[in-house]
Amino acid sequence: MSDVIRVGLVDDQQLVRAGFRLVIDSQPDLEVVLEAGDGEQAVRALVPDTPQSRSLGPVDVVLMDVRMPLMDGLSATARIIDAATPEHPAPKIIVLTTFDLDEYVMSAIRAGASGFLLKDAPPEDMLQAIRTVHAGDAVIAPSSTRRLLEHLVTALPAEQPEAGAAQEALASLTDREREVLVLMARGRSNTEIGAELYVAEATVKTHVGRVLAKLGARDRVQAVVVAYETGLIVPGS
């Protein structure tokens, strides 16, 4: 069925994968089609035109652990994203993390991950994250995402190499585009942004596309990171 979201699980703990599979496969619109115990296995299965990827078929969303043998989740994420082509787009990647992996999370987002999920999150949060990332609309689970982003940005050094370029990109946004970015950072969906700004959802999608293009962001999560890093959104606001 084309409306079933095909999910990959990449984690070196077999019991973790088994638990995730049990929860995901219980949903009529989700199906686990790939399990991998390390980053190398994931890359072989998800990089286009390998024997494994041809036999597997497309994977929509991947839950990727960070600490694994042979190849860690950050390297695997970067390899998978970099190998994508218009004919074979990369899956959306959700990095599994805990608060003690701050620097890894930010590296994963910059490598092209579409978001992150706390490893001890309730099952319903995991299911929401998979569906939300697949839809490409709102930022993952606003409650946990905002909490983690604020924690990350507070812990980052005040001066960062990317800050100057990010500020320049932010300055190129129109007032309306900045409004849209602020609402994106607060976890609003396109529908909610449209209602708040009294504009059509199609107009919101146009603004979001322009924000991503001007910020050089692959998706909404990366744009939100820029909003926090540049101080457009202040933690706790």
C-alpha positions in Angstrom: 0.0 0.0 0.0 1.4 3.3 -1.0 0.0 5.1 2.0 2.0 2.9 4.4 5.1 4.7 5.8 8.1 2.4 5.4 10.4 2.6 8.5 14.0 1.6 9.1 15.5 0.9 12.5 19.2 1.3 13.1 20.4 0.5 16.6 23.0 -1.9 17.9 20.7 -3.3 20.6 18.5 -6.0 19.3 16.0 -5.7 22.2 15.6 -2.0 21.4 14.9 -2.7 17.8 12.4 -5.5 18.8 10.6 -3.1 21.1 10.4 -0.4 18.4 9.2 -2.8 15.8 6.5 -4.1 18.0 5.1 -0.6 18.6 5.5 0.5 14.9 4.1 -2.6 13.3 1.0 -2.4 15.5 0.0 0.7 13.5 -2.0 0.3 10.3 -0.1 3.1 8.5 3.4 2.1 9.6 5.6 -0.8 8.7 9.2 -1.7 9.6 11.0 -2.8 6.5 14.6 -2.6 7.6 16.7 -3.4 10.7 20.4 -2.7 11.0 22.8 -3.2 13.9 25.3 -0.5 12.9 25.9 2.4 10.6 27.7 0.4 7.9 24.7 -2.0 7.5 22.4 1.0 7.2 24.5 2.7 4.6 24.7 -0.4 2.5 20.9 -0.7 2.6 20.0 2.9 2.1 22.6 4.3 -0.3 21.2 4.1 -3.9 22.2 1.4 -6.3 23.7 -1.1 -3.9 22.4 -4.7 -4.1 20.8 -4.3 -0.7 19.0 -1.0 -1.5 17.7 -2.4 -4.9 16.1 -5.4 -3.2 14.8 -3.4 -0.2 13.0 -0.7 -2.1 12.3 2.8 -0.8 12.5 3.6 3.0 10.6 6.7 4.1 11.8 7.3 7.7 14.8 5.9 9.6 15.2 5.9 13.4 19.0 6.2 13.8 20.9 5.6 17.0 24.1 7.6 17.6 26.5 5.3 19.4 27.1 2.1 17.3 30.0 -0.1 16.4 31.8 0.0 13.0 30.1 3.3 11.9 28.3 5.6 14.2 24.9 7.2 13.5 26.3 10.6 12.6 28.6 9.3 9.9 25.9 7.0 8.6 23.4 9.9 8.4 25.9 12.1 6.5 26.7 9.3 4.1 23.1 8.5 3.4 22.1 12.1 2.9 25.1 12.9 0.7 24.5 9.9 -1.6 20.9 10.9 -2.3 19.9 11.8 -5.9 16.7 13.4 -7.3 15.7 9.9 -8.6 16.6 8.3 -5.2 15.9 10.8 -2.4 17.3 10.0 1.0 14.9 8.8 3.7 14.0 11.3 6.5 16.3 10.5 9.4 15.3 10.8 13.1 18.3 10.6 15.4 17.7 8.9 18.7 19.4 10.7 21.6 19.5 11.6 25.2 20.4 14.9 26.9 24.0 13.8 27.5 24.7 13.8 23.7 24.2 17.5 23.0 27.1 17.9 20.6 26.1 14.8 18.7 22.6 16.0 18.2 23.6 19.3 16.6 26.1 17.5 14.4 23.4 15.2 13.2 21.1 18.0 12.3 23.8 19.7 10.4 24.6 16.4 8.7 21.0 16.4 7.3 18.9 14.6 9.9 15.3 15.7 9.9 15.0 15.7 13.6 15.6 14.0 16.9 13.8 11.9 19.5 14.6 11.3 23.1 15.3 7.6 23.5 13.1 7.4 26.6 10.2 9.1 24.9 6.8 7.5 25.2 5.7 5.2 22.3 3.1 7.7 21.2 5.8 10.4 20.8 7.9 8.0 18.6 4.8 7.3 16.4 4.0 11.0 16.2 7.6 11.8 15.2 7.6 9.3 12.4 4.4 10.6 10.9 5.3 14.2 11.3 8.7 13.9 9.7 7.2 11.9 6.9 4.6 14.6 6.3 7.3 17.3 6.2 5.0 19.7 8.0 5.5 20.6 11.6 8.7 20.2 13.6 8.8 16.9 15.6 6.8 16.7 18.8 7.0 20.3 19.8 7.2 19.6 23.5 10.3 17.5 23.4 11.9 19.2 20.4 11.7 22.7 21.9 13.0 21.4 25.2 16.0 19.8 23.6 16.7 22.6 21.2 16.7 25.1 24.1 19.0 22.9 26.1 21.3 22.5 23.1 21.5 26.2 22.3 22.0 27.2 25.9 24.9 24.8 26.1 26.6 25.9 22.9 29.5 28.4 22.9 28.5 32.0 22.4 30.7 32.4 19.4 30.3 29.8 16.6 31.9 29.7 13.2 28.4 29.5 11.5 26.9 32.4 13.4 28.0 35.1 11.0 26.7 33.4 7.9 23.5 32.5 9.7 22.9 36.1 10.8 23.4 37.3 7.2 20.9 34.7 5.9 18.5 35.8 8.6 18.8 39.4 7.6 17.7 38.5 4.1 14.3 37.4 5.3 11.3 39.6 4.9 9.3 40.6 8.0 6.6 38.0 7.1 9.2 35.3 6.5 10.7 36.0 10.0 7.2 35.7 11.5 6.7 32.4 9.8 10.1 31.2 11.0 9.3 32.2 14.6 6.1 30.2 14.4 7.9 27.2 12.9 10.3 27.4 15.8 7.4 27.3 18.2 6.2 24.0 16.7 3.3 25.3 14.6 2.1 23.4 11.6 1.4 25.1 8.3 -2.3 25.1 9.0 -1.7 26.6 12.5 0.6 29.3 11.0 -2.0 30.2 8.4 -4.7 30.6 11.0 -2.5 32.7 13.2 -1.4 35.0 10.4 -4.8 35.0 8.6 -3.4 33.7 5.3 -4.1 30.6 3.2 -2.1 27.4 3.9 -0.7 27.6 0.3 0.7 31.0 1.1 2.4 29.6 4.2 3.9 26.8 2.2 5.4 29.4 -0.2 6.8 31.4 2.7 8.3 28.2 4.3 9.9 27.3 1.0 11.5 30.8 0.7 12.7 30.6 4.4 14.4 27.3 3.8 16.0 28.5 0.5 17.4 31.7 2.1 18.7 30.0 5.2 20.2 27.1 3.1 18.3 24.7 5.3 17.3 21.2 4.1 14.1 21.2 6.2 12.2 22.9 8.9 14.3 21.5 11.7 17.5 23.0 10.4 15.7 26.3 9.9 14.6 26.2 13.6 18.1 25.5 14.7 19.2 28.7 12.9 16.4 30.6 14.6 17.8 29.6 18.0 21.4 30.0 17.1 20.9 33.5 15.9 18.8 34.6 18.8 15.6 35.1 16.8 14.1 32.7 19.3 15.3 32.9 22.9 15.2 29.7 25.0 12.1 29.8 27.2 10.3 32.4 25.1 
